[in-house]
Amino acid sequence: MRTLIALALGRASRKLIRTFRHGGGSAVPGTIASKIQPKLFEIAIKRFPQGLIIVSGSSGKSSTTKFLVQILQNQGLSVFTNPSTANIKQGLFSAVLQGSKWLSLPKADIAVIEMDEAYAAVIGAPLQPRLSIITNVMDEQLDRFMDSENVVSALHKLSLASKQVLANGNDPKLAKLKADNFHFFGLSTSLSQKEEAPRYAVSTASPIENLDFEIIGESPFKMRSKNFAYELPTKLQGLHMTINFGAAISAAELIVTNIDHNKLEETADTLQGVYGRDTREVIGGVESRILLVQNRESFRLNLLQAEAAEQLFMAIGTDVKDPSWLWGVNFHNLNSVDILSGHHAIPMKYRLQSCGVEVQLLQPNFEQALNEFIQMEPPTNGERVFMVTADTFRRMKRILELSS
């Protein structure tokens, strides 16, 4: 009875909120449902005959999850998943409400769930996943975790409760967790040494030398494992996206008994990324590029992707709790920022100036800043780029009514 009430009230509140607020209200319905039936997520997960796949780690979770869902669906499986960023408790409950029909729980063959690393041990481990995919550990979000070793500890508890673990072998902190149930994916030595390759938390350990799934080519994507060699066409931008795709294919090989390689090639050719993670969108009649920056390392990697920017909008929002980490990002190769906005626009301006980067206009009013940038004359030789954090990205989507 509690499950039925939780579904009824949760779905009703979700519909009501979305009626009055475009693109909002994903957390509140989940909070309501979790108060009524604390085991709603667990009950839903146990209904999937092929079990639960959890994707966790500091970064790359959303893209890896979305890529894996597309691969499995094209291999003929029905998949239950949670929307990007809905990866904490209330978001997981909201995903159940979103996937349900009327007062029935979601139906699917398998669940692929992105889970915030803080909840990996608390929520993920008790569910005893069929497979846990661990992307990496970064020296970030110290306001939440105090030390990256606390993230490692949580992910270790998840791995101990999982039947199989697929971990990033390029990350030394994950390499030291090696156990009998571990499989490792990653970039080849030559690719991992490139400037555009991801960098992980400092560790005294060494990366895994003999990877179970080794990515040896970026464009076209090439990967080899004990059983297969892959060469697939993709439109992925950057090695950080390449390694996320490699993680998804590695997971599919562990999940699907006989992978249909023709269908896998179709998936690679039509692959959809997570909205905002290097997304191209026509905004104000101009093809624009949206780059979401979430921490120091994603800022570094996205700056490499923005080298062709002729016009650059940058907005640092309230999700950046401690703006001091911005001083760990090297902006020296950036020419200028046309418009700077967001809650932390002033400290961001100081950091840019310290790197010799000129800010053409600092506009504290975010909506006005957005409109002024869109109304600029279109670029002639380069790209128009929006570089935003999670908070300003959400506001940008609402204001411009962008579809995700």
C-alpha positions in Angstrom: 0.0 0.0 0.0 2.8 2.4 0.9 4.4 1.8 -2.5 1.1 2.6 -4.3 0.7 5.8 -2.3 4.3 6.8 -2.9 3.8 6.3 -6.7 0.5 8.2 -6.7 1.6 11.3 -4.7 5.1 11.3 -6.3 3.7 11.3 -9.9 1.0 13.8 -9.0 3.5 16.3 -7.6 5.8 15.7 -10.6 3.0 16.6 -13.0 2.0 19.6 -11.0 5.5 21.0 -10.8 6.3 20.5 -14.5 3.0 22.2 -15.4 4.1 25.5 -13.8 7.9 25.2 -14.2 9.4 24.2 -17.5 12.3 21.8 -17.1 12.2 21.8 -13.3 10.9 19.8 -10.4 13.0 16.6 -10.7 14.0 16.3 -7.0 10.9 17.3 -5.1 8.7 14.3 -6.3 11.5 11.9 -5.4 11.8 13.4 -1.9 8.0 13.0 -1.4 8.1 9.4 -2.6 11.1 8.5 -0.5 9.4 9.8 2.7 6.3 7.6 2.1 8.1 4.5 0.9 11.9 4.5 1.8 12.4 1.2 -0.1 10.8 2.3 -3.4 14.1 2.4 -5.3 15.2 -0.9 -3.9 11.8 -2.5 -4.7 11.9 -1.2 -8.3 15.5 -2.4 -8.9 14.7 -6.0 -7.8 12.2 -6.3 -10.6 14.7 -6.2 -13.4 15.6 -9.8 -14.4 19.1 -9.0 -15.7 20.1 -7.1 -12.7 21.6 -3.7 -11.8 24.6 -1.9 -13.4 25.9 1.1 -11.4 28.1 3.8 -12.9 30.0 5.9 -10.3 33.2 7.9 -9.8 34.2 11.6 -9.8 33.5 12.4 -13.4 32.4 10.9 -16.7 29.4 9.1 -15.1 26.7 10.7 -17.1 28.3 10.1 -20.5 29.3 6.6 -19.7 25.8 5.8 -18.5 24.2 7.3 -21.6 26.6 5.5 -24.0 26.0 2.2 -22.3 22.2 2.6 -22.4 22.3 3.3 -26.1 24.5 0.2 -26.8 22.3 -2.1 -24.7 19.1 -0.8 -26.3 20.5 -1.4 -29.7 21.5 -4.9 -28.7 17.8 -5.6 -28.0 17.5 -5.0 -24.2 15.0 -2.7 -22.6 16.8 -0.5 -20.1 15.7 1.4 -17.0 18.0 4.4 -16.2 18.0 7.7 -14.5 18.3 11.1 -16.2 21.7 12.8 -16.2 22.6 14.4 -12.9 19.6 12.8 -11.1 22.2 10.6 -9.3 21.6 11.3 -5.6 18.8 9.8 -3.4 15.9 12.0 -4.5 16.9 11.8 -8.1 17.0 8.0 -8.0 13.5 8.0 -6.5 12.3 10.5 -9.1 13.7 8.2 -11.9 11.3 5.4 -10.6 8.4 7.9 -10.8 9.4 9.0 -14.3 9.8 5.4 -15.5 6.5 4.2 -14.0 3.1 4.2 -15.7 0.1 5.0 -13.6 0.6 3.1 -10.3 2.9 0.4 -11.6 6.6 0.2 -11.2 9.0 0.5 -14.2 9.5 -2.6 -16.4 12.7 -3.4 -18.2 15.3 -6.2 -18.7 18.1 -4.4 -16.9 18.8 -1.2 -14.9 21.8 1.1 -15.7 22.0 3.7 -12.9 24.4 6.7 -12.6 25.1 7.1 -8.9 26.9 9.9 -7.1 30.1 8.7 -5.5 28.8 9.8 -2.1 25.9 7.4 -2.4 27.8 4.5 -3.9 28.4 2.8 -0.5 25.2 3.8 1.2 22.7 3.1 -1.6 24.6 1.2 -4.2 26.4 -1.5 -2.2 23.3 -2.9 -0.4 21.8 -3.6 -3.8 24.6 -5.9 -4.7 25.1 -4.8 -8.4 25.7 -7.3 -11.1 28.4 -4.9 -12.4 29.8 -1.6 -11.1 31.6 0.7 -13.4 34.1 3.1 -11.7 35.2 5.9 -13.9 37.9 7.8 -11.9 38.8 9.6 -8.7 39.6 13.3 -8.9 41.1 15.8 -6.4 37.9 17.8 -6.5 34.9 18.6 -4.4 36.9 18.8 -1.2 34.1 20.7 0.4 32.1 17.5 0.2 34.6 14.8 0.6 37.5 16.4 2.5 40.0 14.0 0.8 39.9 12.0 -2.3 40.7 8.9 -0.2 37.2 9.2 1.2 35.9 8.8 -2.4 38.1 5.8 -2.9 36.8 4.2 0.4 33.2 4.6 -0.8 33.9 3.1 -4.2 35.8 0.3 -2.6 32.8 -0.6 -0.5 30.7 -0.6 -3.7 33.3 -2.9 -5.4 33.2 -5.4 -2.5 29.4 -5.7 -2.8 29.5 -6.1 -6.6 29.6 -9.3 -8.5 31.9 -7.7 -11.1 33.8 -4.4 -11.3 34.9 -2.5 -14.4 37.4 0.2 -13.4 39.6 2.8 -15.1 43.0 1.3 -15.1 44.7 4.6 -16.0 43.7 5.9 -12.6 46.3 4.8 -10.0 43.9 5.1 -7.1 41.6 2.6 -8.7 44.4 0.4 -9.8 45.4 -0.2 -6.2 41.9 -1.7 -5.5 42.6 -4.6 -7.9 40.8 -7.8 -6.9 39.6 -11.0 -8.5 36.3 -9.5 -9.6 38.0 -6.5 -11.3 38.3 -5.8 -15.0 40.2 -2.7 -16.2 39.6 -0.4 -19.2 41.7 2.6 -20.2 43.7 4.4 -22.8 46.9 2.9 -24.2 50.2 4.3 -22.8 50.7 6.6 -25.9 47.2 8.0 -25.7 47.2 8.5 -21.9 50.4 10.7 -22.2 48.7 13.2 -24.5 47.9 16.7 -23.1 44.2 16.2 -23.8 44.0 12.9 -21.8 42.3 13.1 -18.4 44.4 13.5 -15.3 43.4 11.9 -12.0 44.0 12.3 -8.3 47.6 12.2 -7.1 48.6 8.8 -5.9 51.8 6.8 -5.1 50.4 3.8 -6.9 50.9 3.1 -10.6 48.3 2.7 -13.4 47.4 -0.8 -14.6 49.9 -1.9 -17.4 48.0 -4.8 -18.9 44.5 -3.5 -19.4 41.6 -6.0 -20.1 40.1 -3.4 -22.5 42.7 -1.1 -24.1 41.7 1.9 -26.2 44.4 2.3 -28.9 42.7 4.8 -31.3 40.6 7.9 -31.0 39.3 8.7 -34.5 38.2 6.2 -35.6 37.7 4.6 -32.2 39.8 1.5 -31.7 39.9 -0.8 -28.8 41.1 -4.4 -28.2 40.2 -6.9 -25.6 40.9 -10.6 -25.0 37.9 -11.6 -27.2 37.5 -8.7 -29.7 39.1 -5.9 -31.6 36.9 -2.9 -32.3 37.2 -0.2 -34.9 34.1 2.1 -34.9 33.2 5.4 -36.4 32.3 8.1 -33.8 31.9 11.9 -33.7 33.3 12.1 -30.2 35.3 15.2 -29.2 38.2 14.7 -26.8 39.9 11.7 -25.2 37.8 12.2 -22.0 34.7 11.3 -24.1 36.7 8.5 -25.9 37.5 6.8 -22.6 33.8 7.1 -21.5 32.7 5.4 -24.7 35.4 2.7 -24.1 34.1 2.1 -20.7 30.6 1.6 -22.1 31.7 -0.9 -24.7 33.8 -2.8 -22.2 30.7 -3.0 -19.9 28.6 -4.2 -22.8 31.0 -7.0 -23.5 30.7 -8.1 -19.9 26.9 -7.9 -20.0 25.8 -9.2 -23.5 26.6 -12.8 -24.3 26.9 -12.4 -28.0 27.4 -8.8 -29.1 26.0 -7.9 -32.5 28.9 -6.0 -34.0 26.8 -4.6 -36.9 24.4 -3.1 -34.4 27.3 -1.8 -32.3 28.7 0.0 -35.3 25.2 1.5 -35.9 25.2 2.7 -32.3 28.7 4.3 -32.6 27.7 6.1 -35.8 24.5 7.6 -34.3 25.8 8.0 -30.7 24.1 10.7 -28.6 26.1 12.5 -25.9 24.7 14.0 -22.7 23.1 17.4 -23.4 25.6 20.1 -22.5 28.7 17.9 -22.5 30.0 19.5 -25.8 26.6 20.0 -27.4 25.9 21.9 -30.6 22.7 23.9 -30.7 21.3 26.6 -32.9 20.8 29.6 -30.5 19.5 32.9 -31.8 20.1 31.6 -35.4 23.8 30.8 -34.8 25.2 27.3 -34.4 26.7 27.4 -30.9 28.7 25.0 -28.8 27.8 24.4 -25.1 30.5 23.2 -22.8 29.7 22.3 -19.2 32.5 22.7 -16.7 32.2 21.1 -13.3 35.6 21.0 -11.8 39.2 21.9 -12.4 40.0 19.0 -14.7 36.8 19.4 -16.8 37.7 23.1 -17.2 41.1 22.2 -18.5 39.8 19.6 -20.9 37.0 21.9 -22.2 39.4 24.8 -22.7 41.3 22.6 -25.1 38.0 21.9 -26.9 37.3 25.7 -27.0 40.5 26.7 -28.8 38.5 27.6 -32.0 36.2 29.9 -30.1 35.8 33.3 -31.7 33.1 34.4 -29.3 33.1 33.1 -25.7 30.4 33.4 -23.0 31.4 32.3 -19.5 29.2 32.0 -16.4 30.3 30.6 -13.0 27.2 29.8 -10.9 26.2 29.1 -7.3 27.1 25.4 -7.7 30.8 26.5 -7.3 30.8 26.5 -3.5 34.4 27.5 -3.1 35.7 29.6 -6.1 39.3 29.2 -4.9 39.7 26.1 -7.1 39.4 28.3 -10.2 42.9 29.5 -9.4 44.1 25.9 -10.2 42.9 26.3 -13.8 45.4 27.6 -16.4 43.7 30.2 -18.7 46.9 31.5 -20.3 46.1 30.1 -23.7 42.7 31.8 -23.8 42.6 35.0 -25.8 39.5 36.8 -24.3 36.1 36.3 -22.8 33.4 38.4 -24.5 30.8 38.3 -21.7 31.4 37.0 -18.1 28.5 36.4 -15.7 27.2 34.3 -12.9 27.3 34.3 -9.1 31.2 34.2 -9.1 31.8 36.5 -12.1 34.0 38.8 -10.1 36.5 36.2 -8.7 36.5 34.6 -12.1 37.4 38.0 -13.7 40.4 38.3 -11.2 41.6 34.9 -12.1 41.3 35.5 -15.9 43.1 38.9 -15.5 46.0 37.1 -13.6 46.4 35.0 -16.7 46.4 37.9 -19.1 42.9 37.2 -20.4 40.8 40.2 -21.2 37.1 40.3 -20.2 35.2 42.5 -22.6 32.1 42.8 -20.5 31.2 41.7 -16.9 27.5 41.5 -16.7 26.2 40.4 -13.2 22.6 40.0 -14.5 22.7 36.5 -16.0 19.6 36.7 -18.2 20.7 40.1 -19.6 24.3 38.7 -20.2 22.8 35.8 -22.1 20.7 38.0 -24.3 23.5 40.4 -25.0 25.8 37.6 -26.1 23.1 36.0 -28.3 22.5 39.4 -30.0 26.2 39.8 -31.0 27.0 39.7 -34.7 27.6 36.1 -35.7 31.3 34.9 -35.7 33.1 34.9 -39.0 36.1 32.6 -38.6 35.4 30.6 -35.5 32.9 29.2 -33.1 30.4 30.7 -30.7 30.9 29.0 -27.3 28.9 29.0 -24.1 31.1 27.7 -21.2 28.9 27.3 -18.1 28.8 25.5 -14.8 25.8 23.3 -13.7 23.8 26.2 -12.1 24.1 28.6 -15.0 23.6 25.7 -17.5 20.2 24.9 -15.8 19.2 28.6 -15.9 20.3 28.9 -19.5 18.2 25.9 -20.5 15.1 27.4 -18.8 15.6 30.9 -20.2 16.2 29.7 -23.7 13.8 26.7 -23.4 16.4 24.4 -24.7 15.5 20.7 -25.1 17.8 18.2 -23.4 
